[in-house]
């Protein structure tokens, strides 16, 4: 885990790099440790490589070059060989499970500074080994973690000895005098991330709210999550070398050595779902694998067996909707039965998507919304997109939209989408109802 400030390259810093000498010393120590390992391949994830919202770009080809011309130091240059065989194996695994990663749509083949700063220190100590350069994406933390798992699978299959370098600065808002100013979330982020990584408590990386990370203006979090995926199912010895915030940007360096397999997998550690979501997941997995509808478990909480309510089951894969089906009012004997019914429908019968397949199951993110009683309202003034869902009715046409959805920021948007789902014209008058939900993740 390393930062990438061009400042620490002497030809760029021109003496000012001495302000962060602790970071430089730690970098040099890490580089020597990498040299001692003599890896076949150095895989680098960089926030400044080619990045897409819904796709992980892996640099293609056999060779690449780069220099620090944009930082007025063109004499510091790089010529690197890509491990194209490892890249192809990563692509092969990704394609087999329809995972959005590969070498398509390269915009700039030259190396970025998020890759070159780590290489500057590594290549002073170690000339061997090829590289693989991986970009980040706008997809979920879970998708980044899965990419790390795929990289490890590919390396294991080819018997590659790799070092994974997670390139990323921490918060950019740590000091009033810094280039990006100060917000309280800045030092909060740095303190939390250094604590998490110094303990190799990788499951806690998923507890960082994305809005919090955005306010802190970090750039490396997703890079660190990919690294965590590479180390999945592994006991890890973690060492914190240094953390500095002198320039107003956080620079943190840690190393992680795999020490063998651990009994509890990261999947188990991350499974913090409540009984509602666990029931939905068990329903989906059993139906997809065995084409069998499960019976209502006997050990469910009373709220799930004694209460009747409408419920929606929503399925996402790598942050993208994969299925959502629900009932406005109860249609079965209890909430548990409602979840079982709608989980099967959401995974197999949502007309917008093909049925979920068995090889997708491990990548699914599931939520369950239990609906309160619909309440008639006289106007949109009684709605709140964060608190209330909306039901619009015109004759026999009815549309529903759940509350607190990404991208739905106004009541007007909420009503318009609900109308569109029901096939009701944008300007048509409708009966309005609102409802509250209890959301289970």
C-alpha positions in Angstrom: 0.0 0.0 0.0 1.8 3.1 -1.3 1.1 6.7 -2.2 2.0 8.3 -5.5 3.0 12.0 -5.0 5.3 13.0 -7.9 6.9 15.4 -5.4 8.9 12.6 -3.8 10.8 12.0 -7.1 13.9 14.3 -6.6 13.9 15.6 -10.2 10.4 16.9 -9.6 10.6 17.9 -5.9 14.0 19.6 -6.4 14.6 19.5 -2.6 11.0 20.0 -1.4 10.7 16.2 -1.2 12.7 16.3 2.0 9.5 17.6 3.7 8.2 14.0 3.5 11.4 12.1 4.2 9.6 9.5 6.3 7.5 8.6 3.3 10.7 8.3 1.1 12.5 6.2 3.7 9.5 3.9 3.9 9.3 3.6 0.1 12.9 2.7 -0.1 12.5 0.0 2.5 9.5 -1.4 0.7 11.4 -1.5 -2.6 14.2 -3.5 -1.0 11.7 -6.0 0.4 10.2 -6.4 -3.1 13.6 -6.9 -4.5 14.3 -9.6 -1.9 11.1 -11.4 -3.0 12.2 -11.4 -6.7 8.6 -11.5 -8.1 7.9 -12.7 -11.6 5.3 -9.9 -12.0 4.4 -6.6 -10.2 0.7 -5.9 -10.5 -0.1 -2.2 -9.9 -3.6 -0.8 -9.4 -3.7 2.9 -10.1 -6.4 5.5 -9.7 -4.8 7.4 -12.6 -4.8 4.7 -15.2 -7.7 4.4 -17.7 -10.9 4.5 -15.7 -14.5 3.7 -16.6 -17.7 3.8 -14.5 -18.7 0.2 -15.2 -15.6 -1.5 -16.4 -12.1 -2.3 -15.1 -9.5 -1.5 -17.7 -6.3 -3.6 -17.8 -3.5 -2.3 -20.0 -3.0 -4.4 -23.1 0.0 -5.2 -25.2 3.6 -6.4 -24.6 5.4 -3.2 -23.7 4.8 0.3 -22.4 6.7 3.5 -21.8 6.2 6.6 -19.7 7.9 9.6 -18.2 7.4 12.6 -16.0 7.2 15.2 -18.7 4.0 16.6 -17.3 5.8 17.3 -14.1 8.8 19.0 -15.9 11.1 16.0 -15.5 11.1 14.2 -18.9 14.5 12.7 -18.0 12.8 10.3 -15.6 11.4 7.7 -17.9 10.3 4.1 -17.9 10.2 1.2 -20.4 8.4 -1.8 -19.1 7.3 -5.2 -20.3 3.7 -6.3 -19.6 3.0 -9.8 -18.4 0.5 -10.4 -21.3 0.1 -14.0 -20.4 -1.2 -13.1 -16.9 -3.4 -10.4 -18.4 -5.0 -13.0 -20.8 -5.6 -15.3 -17.9 -7.3 -12.6 -15.9 -9.5 -11.7 -18.9 -10.3 -15.4 -19.4 -11.6 -15.8 -15.8 -13.5 -12.5 -16.0 -15.2 -13.4 -19.3 -16.2 -16.8 -17.9 -18.3 -15.1 -15.2 -19.3 -12.1 -17.2 -17.2 -9.9 -14.9 -16.6 -6.3 -16.4 -12.8 -6.3 -16.8 -10.5 -6.6 -19.7 -8.2 -4.8 -22.2 -10.9 -3.0 -24.3 -11.1 0.7 -25.0 -7.6 1.9 -24.0 -7.5 5.6 -24.3 -3.8 6.3 -23.3 -1.2 3.6 -23.5 1.5 5.6 -21.7 2.2 5.0 -18.0 0.4 7.3 -15.5 2.0 8.8 -12.4 0.1 6.5 -10.1 2.0 3.7 -11.7 5.4 5.4 -12.3 5.9 6.8 -8.7 5.9 3.3 -7.2 8.0 2.0 -10.2 10.6 4.8 -9.6 11.4 3.4 -6.2 11.0 -0.3 -7.1 13.2 -0.1 -10.1 16.0 1.5 -8.1 16.1 -1.8 -6.1 14.8 -4.4 -8.5 15.1 -4.6 -12.3 13.4 -7.9 -12.8 9.9 -8.9 -13.4 7.2 -7.7 -15.8 4.2 -5.6 -14.8 0.4 -5.6 -15.1 -1.4 -2.2 -14.8 -5.0 -2.2 -13.5 -7.4 0.8 -13.4 -10.2 1.4 -11.0 -13.9 1.8 -11.8 -17.1 3.4 -10.5 -18.4 0.0 -9.5 -19.0 -1.2 -6.0 -16.4 -2.1 -3.4 -17.5 -5.7 -3.8 -16.7 -5.6 -7.5 -13.2 -4.2 -6.7 -12.7 -7.0 -4.2 -13.8 -9.6 -6.7 -11.2 -8.2 -9.2 -8.5 -8.9 -6.6 -9.7 -12.4 -6.2 -9.6 -12.9 -10.0 -6.1 -11.6 -10.2 -5.0 -14.1 -7.5 -6.8 -17.0 -9.2 -5.0 -16.1 -12.5 -1.6 -15.8 -10.8 -2.1 -19.2 -9.0 -3.2 -20.9 -12.2 0.0 -19.7 -14.0 2.1 -20.3 -10.9 3.1 -16.7 -11.0 5.0 -15.1 -8.0 3.5 -11.7 -7.8 3.7 -8.6 -5.7 0.6 -6.5 -5.7 1.1 -2.7 -5.3 -2.0 -0.8 -4.3 -1.2 2.8 -5.4 -3.3 5.5 -3.8 -3.0 8.6 -1.8 -5.2 9.0 1.3 -7.3 12.2 2.0 -6.4 15.4 0.0 -8.0 17.6 2.6 -5.9 17.4 5.7 -4.5 21.0 6.1 -5.9 24.5 5.6 -2.7 25.4 3.8 -2.8 22.4 1.5 -3.8 22.6 -2.2 -7.4 21.3 -1.5 -8.0 22.9 1.9 -9.3 21.1 5.1 -12.5 19.2 6.0 -12.9 17.3 9.2 -13.5 14.1 7.3 -9.9 14.3 5.9 -8.0 13.4 9.1 -10.9 11.1 10.1 -10.4 9.1 6.9 -6.6 8.9 7.3 -6.9 7.8 10.9 -9.4 5.1 10.1 -7.7 3.7 7.0 -4.3 3.5 8.7 -5.8 1.7 11.6 -7.7 -0.8 9.4 -4.7 -1.5 7.2 -2.2 -1.7 10.1 -4.4 -4.6 11.4 -5.1 -6.1 8.0 -8.8 -5.8 9.0 -9.8 -5.8 5.3 -13.5 -6.5 6.0 -13.7 -3.0 7.6 -12.8 -1.4 4.2 -16.5 -2.0 3.3 -17.7 0.1 6.2 -16.4 3.3 4.7 -19.5 5.2 3.4 -18.9 6.4 -0.1 -20.2 9.9 0.7 -17.7 10.1 3.6 -14.9 9.0 1.3 -15.9 11.6 -1.3 -15.9 14.4 1.3 -12.5 13.3 2.5 -11.3 13.4 -1.2 -9.4 10.2 -1.0 -8.2 8.5 -4.2 -6.8 5.1 -3.1 -9.7 3.4 -1.3 -10.8 1.2 -4.2 -7.2 0.4 -4.9 -6.8 -0.9 -1.4 -10.0 -3.0 -1.8 -8.6 -4.7 -4.9 -5.5 -5.5 -2.8 -7.7 -7.0 -0.1 -9.3 -9.2 -2.7 -5.9 -10.5 -3.8 -5.3 -11.5 -0.1 -8.7 -13.2 0.4 -8.8 -16.4 2.4 -5.2 -15.6 3.6 -3.7 -15.0 7.0 -1.8 -11.7 6.6 1.1 -10.2 8.5 0.6 -6.4 8.3 3.3 -3.8 9.0 2.6 0.0 9.1 5.7 1.9 8.0 4.6 5.5 8.0 1.9 8.1 7.6 2.4 11.8 6.8 0.0 14.7 6.2 2.5 17.5 6.0 1.6 18.6 2.4 -2.2 18.5 3.1 -2.4 15.1 1.4 -2.2 11.8 3.3 0.6 9.4 2.4 0.4 6.0 4.0 2.7 3.0 3.5 2.0 -0.6 4.8 3.1 -4.0 3.7 1.1 -7.3 3.8 2.7 -10.7 3.7 0.5 -13.8 3.2 1.2 -16.3 5.9 -1.1 -19.2 4.7 -4.8 -19.9 4.5 -7.2 -18.8 7.2 -10.2 -20.8 8.3 -12.7 -18.0 8.0 -13.0 -16.6 4.5 -13.6 -12.9 3.8 -17.0 -13.8 2.4 -18.0 -15.1 5.9 -16.5 -12.0 7.6 -18.5 -9.7 5.3 -21.8 -11.5 5.8 -23.4 -9.1 8.2 -26.9 -9.6 6.7 -29.9 -9.9 8.9 -32.5 -12.7 8.8 -34.5 -11.0 6.0 -31.6 -10.9 3.6 -30.3 -14.3 4.6 -33.7 -15.8 3.8 -33.8 -14.1 0.4 -30.3 -15.3 -0.4 -31.0 -18.9 0.7 -34.1 -18.8 -1.4 -32.3 -17.6 -4.5 -29.3 -20.0 -4.2 -31.5 -23.0 -3.6 -33.9 -22.2 -6.5 -31.1 -21.5 -9.0 -29.0 -24.5 -8.0 -31.8 -27.1 -7.4 -34.9 -25.6 -9.0 -36.6 -26.0 -5.6 -38.6 -23.6 -3.6 -37.5 -23.7 0.1 -39.9 -24.1 2.9 -40.4 -21.4 5.5 -37.7 -22.0 8.1 -39.0 -22.6 11.6 -36.4 -20.5 13.4 -37.3 -17.1 11.9 -38.1 -14.1 14.1 -41.8 -13.6 14.9 -41.9 -10.4 12.8 -41.3 -12.6 9.7 -43.8 -15.3 10.6 -46.6 -13.5 12.4 -46.8 -10.3 10.3 -48.2 -9.8 6.8 -46.8 -7.1 4.6 -45.8 -6.3 1.0 -42.1 -6.8 0.3 -39.6 -6.1 -2.4 -36.4 -8.1 -3.1 -33.7 -6.2 -4.9 -30.7 -7.9 -6.5 -27.5 -6.0 -7.5 -24.4 -7.4 -9.1 -21.2 -5.3 -8.9 -23.4 -2.2 -8.0 -25.7 -2.6 -11.0 -29.4 -3.7 -10.8 -29.8 -7.3 -11.7 -33.4 -7.9 -10.6 -36.2 -6.4 -8.5 -39.7 -7.7 -7.9 -42.1 -7.0 -5.0 -45.6 -6.8 -3.8 -47.3 -3.6 -2.7 -49.7 -5.4 -0.4 -49.3 -8.8 1.2 -50.2 -11.8 -1.0 -49.1 -14.6 1.3 -49.5 -15.7 4.9 -46.5 -13.8 6.3 -43.5 -11.6 5.6 -41.2 -14.7 5.3 -43.4 -16.3 2.6 -43.6 -12.9 0.8 -39.8 -12.8 0.7 -39.4 -16.3 -0.6 -42.0 -15.7 -3.3 -40.5 -12.4 -4.4 -36.9 -13.6 -4.2 -37.6 -16.3 -6.7 -39.4 -13.8 -9.0 -36.7 -11.2 -8.8 -34.0 -13.7 -9.7 -35.8 -15.5 -12.5 -38.8 -13.4 -13.8 -37.8 -9.7 -13.9 -38.6 -9.0 -17.6 -35.7 -6.5 -17.8 -33.1 -9.2 -17.2 -32.3 -12.8 -18.0 -32.6 -15.3 -15.2 -29.7 -15.4 -12.8 -27.3 -18.2 -13.4 -25.4 -20.3 -10.8 -22.0 -18.8 -11.6 -23.4 -15.3 -10.6 -24.5 -16.3 -7.1 -21.3 -15.3 -5.3 -21.4 -11.8 -6.8 -25.0 -10.9 -5.8 -25.8 -8.1 -3.4 -29.3 -8.5 -2.0 -31.6 -6.2 -0.1 -35.2 -6.6 1.2 -37.7 -3.8 1.7 -40.7 -4.5 3.9 -43.5 -2.0 3.1 -45.8 -0.2 5.5 -49.4 0.4 4.8 -50.0 2.7 1.8 -51.5 6.1 2.8 -53.5 8.3 0.5 -52.0 11.8 0.2 -53.6 14.9 -1.4 -50.5 16.3 -3.2 -46.7 15.7 -3.8 -46.0 18.1 -0.9 -46.5 15.1 1.4 -43.7 13.2 -0.2 -40.0 12.9 0.8 -37.8 10.9 -1.6 -35.6 9.7 1.3 -38.4 8.7 3.6 -41.4 7.7 1.6 -42.0 5.5 -1.4 -44.8 6.5 -3.8 -47.6 4.7 -5.5 -49.3 6.3 -8.5 -52.7 5.0 -9.8 -54.7 5.9 -12.9 -57.6 3.6 -13.5 -56.2 0.0 -13.7 -52.6 1.3 -14.1 -50.5 1.4 -11.0 -46.8 2.2 -10.5 -44.6 2.1 -7.4 -41.1 3.5 -6.6 -39.2 2.7 -3.4 -37.7 5.5 -1.3 -34.0 6.5 -1.0 -32.8 5.2 -4.4 -29.6 6.3 -6.0 -30.2 8.9 -8.7 -33.7 9.8 -7.5 -33.2 13.2 -5.9 -36.5 15.0 -6.2 -40.2 14.2 -5.7 -40.8 15.2 -9.3 -38.3 12.5 -10.4 -39.9 10.0 -8.1 -43.4 10.5 -9.4 -42.3 10.7 -13.1 -40.4 7.3 -12.8 -43.4 5.7 -11.1 -45.7 6.9 -13.8 -43.4 5.7 -16.5 -43.3 2.2 -14.9 -47.0 2.1 -14.9 -47.4 3.3 -18.5 -49.1 6.5 -17.3 -48.5 9.7 -19.3 -46.2 12.3 -17.7 -48.9 15.0 -17.6 -51.8 12.7 -16.6 -53.4 13.3 -13.2 -53.0 10.3 -10.8 -54.0 9.2 -7.3 -51.1 9.5 -5.0 -50.2 7.2 -2.1 -47.1 7.1 0.1 -45.6 4.4 2.2 -42.6 3.8 4.5 -40.2 0.9 4.3 -37.8 -0.9 6.5 -34.8 -1.7 4.4 -32.7 -4.8 5.2 -29.2 -5.2 3.7 
